[in-house]
């Protein structure tokens, strides 16, 4: 008997795009499904759309709709919709994305049932052009050791769209993902739009294998009014603010080897970020009783060192920072 698969859709406005996303899910061959929609207090309520789907009584498909009383924002709405999921397996699905292969869920779940595989990744095409999210061209499932994937493929030639990643939600829960949520009051004080930063992917990869397929199963939506393209997303941190949940995870992780891998990811992605300020330091001081962590000092030193180069000031060779960071505890 198939296990329940939860599909979490954090939504805001755009009922036409949401309908396209849901329709693409309903033609999937896999059942049972739980489609969980969090409407982030949209000016255009999405409730009537979901009510219409419920009235059609799709076999082995349950719709769970919640409308937030106030607008939570990108990060908190993502967290809220995740908490409402009940399935053994899990897919985060952006409401402007859609599936283009009816066997996507079935074939992905088949991979998840194999030993020590807690996450599967496939390819996506970007709407409006022929570019794919991943450069990985092998159209078959390839099993990769999780830390190897993190160090050599994530944020590189096999970096996926979030809507093409199926995960073992039960395993993620056992790892304590829900304990790493940032609190609303802390986010408001930071003043950032927080990005989840693939934290789920990283946690699962650190404890097992990942199966990767270059075959195109989904389409990443690319609407003109996408929030990720907006001025407010860029000005309030956007993707760079993913440093905060990642570093939060780094400080709570006890496994030394895991910490080393997390450091590599943080350094690889976030040493160029510009929106770092004193509020970030206060956040970590409050939640972890740290004011300056050695690794954080080194990251900041590297950033300052790079900026010095812009002003033609004598600087320390970056390879020295790289070596120290690789050895830092």
C-alpha positions in Angstrom: 0.0 0.0 0.0 1.3 3.4 -0.9 2.2 5.9 1.8 0.7 9.3 2.1 2.5 12.1 0.1 2.0 15.7 1.3 2.3 18.5 -1.2 2.8 21.8 0.6 1.9 24.9 -1.4 2.5 28.3 0.2 0.4 30.6 -1.9 -0.3 34.3 -2.3 -2.7 35.8 -5.0 -2.4 34.4 -8.5 -5.4 32.0 -8.5 -4.8 31.2 -12.2 -1.2 30.0 -11.5 -2.3 28.1 -8.4 -5.0 26.3 -10.5 -2.4 25.4 -13.1 -0.2 24.0 -10.3 -3.0 21.9 -8.7 -4.2 20.6 -12.1 -0.7 19.3 -12.8 -0.6 17.5 -9.5 -4.0 15.9 -10.0 -3.0 14.1 -13.2 -0.2 12.4 -11.4 -0.4 8.6 -11.2 0.6 8.4 -7.5 -2.0 8.2 -4.7 -2.8 8.9 -1.9 -2.1 12.7 -1.9 -2.6 15.4 0.6 -2.5 18.9 -1.0 -2.0 21.5 1.7 -2.5 25.2 0.7 -1.6 28.1 2.9 -3.1 31.3 1.6 -1.0 34.1 3.0 -4.0 36.6 3.4 -4.2 37.2 -0.3 -6.2 40.3 -1.4 -7.8 37.8 -3.9 -8.9 35.0 -1.6 -8.1 31.5 -2.9 -10.7 29.8 -0.8 -13.4 29.5 -3.6 -10.9 27.9 -5.9 -10.0 25.2 -3.3 -13.7 24.7 -2.5 -14.4 23.8 -6.1 -11.7 21.1 -6.0 -13.1 19.7 -2.8 -16.6 19.4 -4.3 -15.2 17.3 -7.1 -14.3 14.5 -4.6 -11.1 13.3 -6.2 -10.3 9.7 -5.0 -7.5 9.4 -2.5 -6.8 13.2 -2.6 -7.4 15.4 0.4 -7.3 19.2 0.2 -6.3 21.2 3.3 -6.8 24.9 3.0 -5.9 27.6 5.5 -6.1 31.3 5.1 -3.8 33.3 7.4 -5.5 36.0 9.4 -2.6 38.3 8.7 0.2 38.2 6.0 3.0 36.2 7.5 5.5 36.7 4.7 7.5 34.3 2.7 9.5 32.4 5.3 6.8 32.1 8.0 4.1 31.0 5.5 6.5 28.2 4.3 7.0 27.1 7.8 3.3 27.2 8.6 2.3 25.1 5.6 5.0 22.5 6.4 3.6 22.1 10.0 0.2 21.2 8.6 1.5 18.3 6.6 0.9 14.7 7.7 2.4 12.5 5.0 5.4 10.1 5.2 6.7 11.8 2.1 6.8 15.5 1.3 7.1 17.9 -1.6 7.4 21.7 -1.3 5.6 23.2 -4.3 5.7 26.8 -5.3 2.3 27.9 -6.6 3.7 29.3 -9.9 5.4 26.0 -10.7 3.8 23.0 -12.4 4.5 19.3 -13.3 4.9 18.2 -16.9 5.4 14.5 -16.5 2.5 12.4 -15.0 4.9 9.9 -13.5 7.0 12.4 -11.6 5.6 11.6 -8.1 5.4 7.8 -8.7 8.9 7.4 -9.9 10.3 9.8 -7.3 8.6 7.9 -4.4 10.0 4.6 -5.8 13.5 6.0 -5.3 12.6 7.2 -1.7 11.7 3.6 -0.7 15.3 2.4 -1.2 17.6 2.0 1.7 19.4 5.2 3.0 17.8 7.4 0.4 15.9 10.2 2.1 15.7 12.7 -0.7 15.4 12.6 -4.5 16.0 15.4 -7.0 15.1 15.7 -10.7 15.4 18.4 -13.3 13.2 21.3 -14.2 12.9 23.6 -17.2 12.5 27.3 -16.7 9.3 28.8 -18.1 9.8 31.0 -21.1 13.1 29.6 -22.2 14.8 26.3 -22.9 17.2 26.6 -19.9 17.1 23.8 -17.3 17.7 24.2 -13.6 20.4 21.5 -13.5 23.2 20.9 -16.0 23.0 17.2 -15.0 22.1 15.4 -18.2 21.9 11.8 -17.1 18.2 10.8 -17.6 18.3 8.0 -15.1 18.5 7.8 -11.3 22.0 8.1 -9.9 22.6 7.6 -6.2 25.2 9.9 -4.7 26.5 10.0 -1.1 24.8 12.9 0.6 27.8 14.9 1.7 29.4 14.5 -1.7 26.3 16.0 -3.3 26.4 19.0 -0.9 30.1 19.7 -1.5 30.2 19.1 -5.3 26.7 19.5 -6.8 24.4 21.6 -4.7 24.6 25.2 -5.8 26.5 23.9 -8.8 25.6 21.7 -11.9 23.0 19.7 -10.0 21.2 22.5 -8.1 17.4 21.8 -8.4 14.2 23.8 -8.2 12.5 23.3 -4.8 9.4 21.9 -6.6 11.4 19.0 -8.0 12.6 17.7 -4.6 10.8 14.8 -2.8 11.8 14.2 0.8 11.2 11.7 3.5 9.2 13.9 5.9 9.3 11.4 8.8 13.1 11.3 8.6 13.3 15.1 8.5 11.0 15.3 11.6 13.2 12.8 13.4 16.3 15.0 12.6 14.5 17.9 14.4 13.9 20.2 11.4 10.9 21.7 13.2 13.1 22.7 16.1 15.1 25.0 13.9 12.3 27.3 12.9 13.2 31.0 13.4 10.7 32.8 15.7 8.4 35.4 14.3 9.6 38.1 16.8 13.2 37.4 15.9 12.5 37.8 12.2 10.7 41.1 12.8 13.6 42.4 14.7 16.1 41.3 12.0 14.0 43.1 9.4 14.8 40.6 6.7 12.9 38.5 4.3 14.3 35.1 5.2 15.1 32.4 2.7 14.8 28.7 3.9 18.2 28.1 2.1 17.6 24.4 1.3 18.0 23.6 5.0 15.8 20.5 4.5 17.9 19.3 1.7 21.2 19.8 3.6 19.9 18.0 6.8 18.7 15.0 4.8 21.9 14.8 2.7 24.1 14.8 5.8 22.4 11.6 7.1 22.1 9.4 4.0 22.2 9.3 0.2 20.4 11.3 -2.5 19.1 10.1 -5.8 19.5 12.5 -8.7 17.9 12.4 -12.2 18.6 14.9 -15.0 15.2 14.0 -16.6 12.8 17.0 -16.8 9.7 16.4 -14.7 8.6 19.9 -13.7 8.6 23.5 -15.0 9.7 26.4 -12.8 7.3 29.2 -13.2 8.8 32.6 -14.2 6.0 35.2 -14.0 6.9 38.8 -14.4 5.5 39.7 -10.9 7.4 36.9 -9.2 8.2 37.8 -5.6 11.8 36.6 -6.0 12.2 39.3 -8.7 10.8 42.1 -6.5 12.6 45.1 -5.2 11.4 44.3 -1.6 12.9 40.8 -1.8 16.3 42.2 -2.9 16.3 45.0 -0.4 15.3 42.9 2.6 17.9 40.2 2.1 16.3 37.8 -0.3 18.4 34.7 -1.0 21.4 36.0 0.9 19.3 36.0 4.1 19.4 32.2 4.0 22.7 32.7 5.8 20.7 33.1 9.0 18.9 29.8 9.2 22.0 28.0 7.9 24.2 29.5 10.5 21.5 28.9 13.1 21.7 25.2 12.1 25.5 25.2 12.3 25.5 26.5 15.9 23.0 23.8 17.0 24.6 20.8 15.2 26.6 18.6 17.5 28.2 16.2 14.9 31.7 17.5 14.0 31.7 16.1 10.5 28.3 17.7 9.8 29.5 21.0 11.1 32.4 20.9 8.7 30.1 20.3 5.8 27.8 23.1 6.9 30.7 25.5 7.1 31.7 24.6 3.5 28.2 25.4 2.3 28.0 28.7 4.2 31.3 29.8 3.0 30.7 28.8 -0.6 27.4 30.6 -0.9 27.3 33.5 1.5 30.7 35.1 1.8 29.7 37.6 -0.9 26.5 38.8 0.9 26.1 42.5 1.5 23.1 42.7 3.9 25.0 41.8 7.1 24.5 44.1 10.0 24.6 44.2 13.8 21.1 42.8 14.2 22.3 39.5 12.9 25.0 39.4 15.7 22.3 40.2 18.3 20.1 37.4 17.0 22.9 34.8 17.5 23.8 36.3 20.9 20.3 36.0 22.1 19.5 32.5 20.7 22.9 30.8 21.2 24.7 32.9 23.7 27.5 33.7 21.2 28.6 37.1 20.3 31.5 36.3 18.0 32.0 32.7 16.8 35.5 32.0 15.4 34.0 30.8 12.1 31.8 33.9 11.8 34.9 36.1 12.4 36.8 34.4 9.6 33.9 34.7 7.2 33.6 38.5 8.0 37.4 38.8 7.7 37.2 37.2 4.2 34.5 39.6 3.2 36.4 42.7 4.5 39.5 41.4 2.8 37.7 41.2 -0.5 36.4 44.7 -0.1 39.9 46.0 0.6 41.0 44.7 -2.8 38.4 47.1 -4.4 40.2 50.0 -2.8 43.7 48.7 -3.8 44.7 48.2 -0.2 47.2 45.5 0.6 45.3 42.4 1.5 45.9 38.9 2.9 45.9 36.2 0.2 42.4 34.6 0.1 43.9 31.1 0.1 45.0 31.8 3.7 41.4 32.4 4.7 40.2 29.4 2.8 42.8 27.2 4.6 41.9 28.5 8.1 38.1 28.1 7.3 38.6 24.5 6.3 40.4 23.8 9.6 38.2 25.9 11.9 36.2 24.0 14.6 
